[in-house]
Amino acid sequence: MDAVSNSVSRPAGDVAPIVRLSQPDMDRVNQLIRERMASDVPLIPALADHLIAAGGKRLRPMLTIAAARASGGAKGIDAPLHLAAAVEFIHTATLLHDDVVDTSDLRRGKVAAHLIWGAPSSVLVGDFLFARAFELMVETDSMRALGILARASSVISEGEVLQLTRAHDLNLDTAVYLEIITAKTAELFAAAAEAGAVGAGADDAVVKGLRDYGMNLGIAFQLADDALDYGGTASALGKNAGDDFREGKVTLPLILAIERGGGLKDGFWDQAFAKSVRDDDDFARARERVIGTGAVSATLDVAGDYADAAKAALAVLPDSDWRDALDLLADYAVSRVY
């Protein structure tokens, strides 16, 4: 990744420990997911499985499991497993909807579902997965956990609508950008961790600490993804590099590049975003400006600050392998870019 190699070095981080620790629970979560994807309408499991089986580390449901176990939840408690499956369904539903809105070509390295089955089918299967998520939540008999994930679902939608209304807006500032990614991405990380702690019966201080961890982790992940859009590759992203630019999304690397490059005076950004279609040549020129101003590295530095805040929030937890794994995950959120 030559584009990001000049950024301040971060601790390496590692996702392997949390994957290893959560594997027994995630086997049961994956079984729940397969069971609840089932439908007498063949299109529903086929389309859902296209995305769910496409890979990805399933960090959000793993975060639910890790939060439950790190806060002292016994392995025999089923509530965190149901909540983890619900989190994955909510995430998958939002991806299906987002790809239709953004007209994305790739998702997790595969052709986006709407290009195979059509936009109406993708939207409706997303709705089905939302419904399944709420069934799973209800089965935990935890109104508090249900409230957490229900609120997250509405906040995510608000974030997506806010981003849509500010697409192509080159006057978007950092504060509004952070508001968007906090809602559309970080809220589900926060809710996943918070619900896991609640499902395990953790006390309020631990629940709050894990929510704060998830929120900061989610922001760090999104910032790193936005940096990757200009400084990464399709294999690292699971989508095409430059998709945010082509879709007219104004993200922090672009905001910083405009600020550092003297604003909008030379007309390049206005001309690029006025186009209905931005091609590879447009992206190459934009990427050169973003990287040349140090905006990718600066974005990763901000991501590092949020990763550090996530790690600090873990102070409410007792020492354990789970806490260490969450600590390493926070560093991984940023170091995976290099």
C-alpha positions in Angstrom: 0.0 0.0 0.0 2.3 2.7 -1.2 -0.4 5.3 -0.8 -0.5 5.0 2.9 3.0 4.0 3.8 4.0 7.4 5.0 1.4 7.6 7.7 2.5 7.5 11.3 3.1 3.8 12.3 0.5 2.2 14.5 0.6 -0.9 16.7 0.1 -3.9 14.4 -3.1 -5.1 16.0 -4.6 -8.5 15.2 -8.1 -9.9 14.5 -7.0 -13.5 15.0 -7.4 -13.6 18.8 -11.0 -12.5 18.8 -11.8 -14.8 15.9 -10.2 -17.7 17.8 -11.9 -17.0 21.2 -15.3 -16.5 19.7 -15.2 -19.4 17.3 -17.3 -21.9 19.4 -20.0 -19.2 20.0 -19.8 -18.0 16.4 -20.4 -21.6 15.2 -23.7 -21.5 17.0 -24.5 -18.0 15.7 -23.8 -19.1 12.2 -26.2 -22.0 12.7 -28.8 -19.6 13.9 -28.2 -17.4 10.9 -28.7 -20.3 8.5 -31.8 -21.5 10.2 -33.4 -18.0 10.2 -32.5 -17.3 6.6 -34.8 -20.2 5.6 -38.0 -19.4 3.7 -40.5 -21.2 1.5 -39.8 -18.5 -1.1 -36.6 -19.7 -2.7 -35.4 -16.3 -3.8 -35.0 -15.1 -0.1 -32.4 -17.6 1.1 -30.6 -17.6 -2.3 -30.2 -13.8 -2.3 -29.4 -13.5 1.4 -26.9 -16.3 1.3 -25.2 -14.6 -1.7 -24.1 -11.8 0.7 -23.9 -13.7 4.0 -21.9 -16.5 2.6 -19.6 -14.1 0.7 -17.2 -14.0 3.6 -16.2 -11.1 5.8 -15.1 -11.5 9.3 -18.5 -10.8 10.9 -16.9 -8.4 13.3 -20.2 -7.0 14.5 -21.7 -10.3 15.8 -18.2 -11.3 17.1 -18.2 -8.0 19.0 -21.5 -8.9 20.6 -20.1 -12.2 21.7 -16.8 -10.7 22.9 -18.7 -8.0 24.9 -20.8 -10.6 26.6 -17.8 -12.8 27.5 -15.4 -10.0 28.4 -18.0 -8.7 30.9 -18.4 -12.0 32.6 -21.2 -13.7 30.7 -21.2 -17.4 31.1 -21.0 -19.5 28.0 -24.3 -21.2 28.7 -26.2 -17.9 28.2 -28.0 -18.0 24.9 -29.2 -14.3 24.7 -25.9 -13.0 23.3 -26.0 -15.6 20.6 -29.4 -14.5 19.5 -28.4 -10.9 19.7 -25.3 -11.6 17.6 -27.3 -13.2 14.9 -29.7 -10.3 15.0 -26.8 -7.9 14.6 -25.5 -9.7 11.5 -29.0 -9.6 9.9 -29.3 -5.9 10.6 -25.9 -5.3 9.0 -26.7 -7.5 6.0 -30.0 -5.8 5.4 -28.4 -2.4 5.5 -25.8 -3.6 3.0 -28.5 -4.8 0.6 -30.3 -1.5 0.8 -27.1 0.6 0.5 -25.9 -1.2 -2.6 -29.2 -0.4 -4.3 -29.1 3.3 -3.3 -25.4 3.6 -4.2 -25.7 1.4 -7.4 -22.6 -0.5 -6.2 -21.1 -3.1 -8.4 -19.2 -5.2 -5.8 -19.8 -6.2 -2.2 -17.4 -8.4 -0.3 -15.6 -9.1 -3.6 -18.7 -10.5 -5.3 -21.2 -9.0 -7.7 -23.7 -6.9 -5.8 -27.0 -8.8 -5.3 -29.1 -6.1 -7.0 -27.2 -6.7 -10.2 -28.2 -10.4 -10.2 -31.7 -10.3 -8.8 -32.7 -6.7 -9.3 -33.2 -3.8 -6.9 -36.7 -4.6 -5.8 -35.7 -8.1 -4.7 -32.7 -6.8 -2.8 -34.7 -4.3 -0.9 -37.4 -6.7 0.0 -35.0 -9.4 1.1 -33.3 -6.7 3.2 -36.7 -6.1 4.8 -37.1 -9.8 5.5 -33.7 -9.9 7.3 -34.7 -6.9 9.4 -37.9 -8.8 10.4 -35.9 -11.9 11.3 -33.5 -9.7 13.4 -36.4 -8.4 15.5 -37.7 -12.0 16.0 -34.3 -13.0 17.4 -34.3 -10.0 19.7 -37.7 -10.7 21.0 -36.7 -14.3 21.8 -34.1 -13.0 24.3 -36.9 -11.5 26.5 -34.7 -8.5 27.0 -36.6 -5.3 26.4 -33.4 -3.3 27.0 -31.4 -5.2 24.3 -34.4 -4.9 22.0 -34.5 -1.1 22.6 -30.7 -0.8 21.9 -30.9 -2.6 18.5 -34.2 -1.1 17.5 -32.8 2.4 18.1 -29.6 1.5 16.2 -31.7 0.5 13.2 -33.4 3.9 13.1 -30.1 5.8 13.7 -28.4 3.9 10.8 -31.3 4.8 8.5 -31.0 8.5 9.5 -27.3 8.4 8.8 -27.8 6.9 5.3 -30.4 9.5 4.5 -28.2 12.3 5.8 -25.3 11.0 3.6 -27.7 10.8 0.6 -28.8 14.4 1.1 -25.2 15.7 1.3 -23.9 13.6 -1.6 -21.9 15.7 -4.1 -21.7 18.5 -1.5 -18.2 19.8 -1.5 -19.0 22.2 1.3 -19.5 19.3 3.7 -17.4 19.9 6.8 -15.6 17.4 9.1 -18.3 17.8 11.8 -21.1 16.7 9.6 -19.0 14.0 8.0 -18.4 12.5 11.5 -22.1 12.8 12.3 -22.8 10.7 9.2 -20.3 7.9 9.9 -21.2 7.8 13.5 -24.8 7.1 12.6 -24.4 4.9 9.5 -21.5 2.8 10.7 -20.4 3.3 14.3 -23.9 3.1 15.8 -24.2 -0.6 14.9 -20.7 -1.4 16.4 -21.7 0.5 19.6 -25.1 -1.3 19.8 -23.5 -4.7 19.1 -21.2 -4.3 22.0 -23.8 -2.7 24.3 -26.4 -5.4 23.6 -23.9 -8.1 24.2 -23.0 -6.7 27.6 -26.7 -6.3 28.4 -27.5 -9.8 27.3 -24.8 -11.1 29.7 -26.2 -9.1 32.6 -23.3 -6.7 33.0 -23.6 -3.7 35.3 -24.3 -0.2 33.9 -20.6 1.0 34.0 -19.5 -2.0 31.9 -22.4 -1.6 29.5 -21.5 2.0 29.0 -17.8 1.3 28.6 -18.4 -1.4 26.0 -20.8 0.9 24.1 -18.1 3.6 24.1 -15.6 1.0 22.9 -17.9 0.0 20.0 -18.6 3.5 19.0 -15.0 4.5 18.8 -14.0 1.3 17.1 -16.7 1.8 14.5 -15.5 5.3 13.7 -11.9 4.1 13.4 -13.0 1.3 11.0 -15.0 3.7 8.8 -12.2 6.3 8.7 -9.8 3.5 7.7 -12.2 2.4 5.0 -12.5 5.9 3.6 -8.7 6.2 3.5 -8.6 2.8 1.7 -11.0 4.1 -0.9 -8.2 6.4 -2.1 -5.2 4.5 -1.0 -6.1 0.9 -1.2 -7.1 -1.9 -3.6 -10.3 -3.7 -4.5 -8.9 -6.9 -2.7 -8.4 -4.9 0.5 -11.8 -3.2 0.3 -14.1 -6.0 -1.0 -15.3 -3.4 -3.4 -13.8 -1.2 -6.1 -11.2 1.3 -5.0 -12.6 4.8 -5.7 -16.3 3.8 -5.3 -16.9 6.6 -2.8 -15.6 9.1 -5.3 -17.5 7.7 -8.2 -20.7 7.7 -6.1 -20.2 11.4 -5.2 -19.6 10.7 -1.5 -17.6 13.4 0.3 -15.4 11.6 2.9 -12.7 12.9 5.2 -9.7 12.3 2.8 -11.5 14.4 0.2 -12.5 17.1 2.8 -8.8 17.3 3.9 -7.5 17.3 0.4 -9.7 20.3 -0.5 -8.6 22.1 2.6 -4.9 21.4 2.1 -5.0 22.0 -1.6 -6.2 25.6 -1.4 -9.9 25.0 -1.5 -12.1 24.8 -4.7 -10.3 27.6 -6.5 -8.9 25.7 -9.5 -12.3 24.2 -10.3 -11.2 20.6 -10.5 -13.4 19.3 -7.7 -16.4 21.3 -8.9 -16.0 19.9 -12.4 -15.5 16.4 -11.2 -18.6 16.4 -9.0 -20.8 18.1 -11.5 -20.4 15.1 -13.8 -23.1 12.5 -13.8 -20.4 9.8 -14.2 -16.9 10.0 -12.9 -14.6 7.7 -14.8 -11.2 6.1 -14.0 -9.3 9.1 -15.3 -11.2 11.4 -12.9 -10.5 9.1 -10.0 -6.8 8.9 -10.9 -6.5 12.7 -10.8 -8.5 12.9 -7.6 -6.4 10.1 -6.0 -3.2 12.0 -6.9 -4.5 15.1 -5.2 -5.8 13.3 -2.1 -2.5 11.4 -1.6 -0.4 14.3 -2.6 -1.8 16.5 0.1 -1.2 13.9 2.8 -5.0 13.6 3.3 -4.9 9.8 3.4 -2.3 9.7 6.1 -4.0 12.4 8.0 -7.3 10.5 7.9 -5.5 7.4 9.3 -4.0 9.5 12.1 -7.6 10.5 13.1 -8.6 6.9 12.9 -5.8 6.1 15.2 -7.1 8.6 17.8 -10.4 6.9 17.8 -8.8 3.5 18.1 -6.9 4.7 21.1 -10.2 6.0 22.6 -11.7 2.6 22.1 -8.8 0.9 23.9 -9.2 3.4 26.8 -12.9 2.5 27.2 -11.9 -1.1 28.0 -10.6 0.0 31.4 -14.0 -0.9 32.9 -13.3 -4.6 32.1 -11.3 -7.1 34.3 -8.1 -8.5 32.8 -8.8 -11.4 30.5 -8.0 -12.9 27.1 -11.2 -11.3 25.8 -10.2 -7.8 26.9 -6.8 -8.3 25.3 -8.5 -9.5 22.1 -10.7 -6.4 22.0 -7.6 -4.2 22.6 -5.8 -5.8 19.6 -9.0 -5.4 17.5 -8.9 -1.7 18.0 -5.4 -1.5 16.7 -6.3 -3.8 13.8 -9.0 -1.4 12.7 -6.3 1.0 11.6 -3.2 -1.2 11.0 -5.1 -3.4 8.5 -4.6 -0.6 6.0 -0.8 -0.9 5.8 
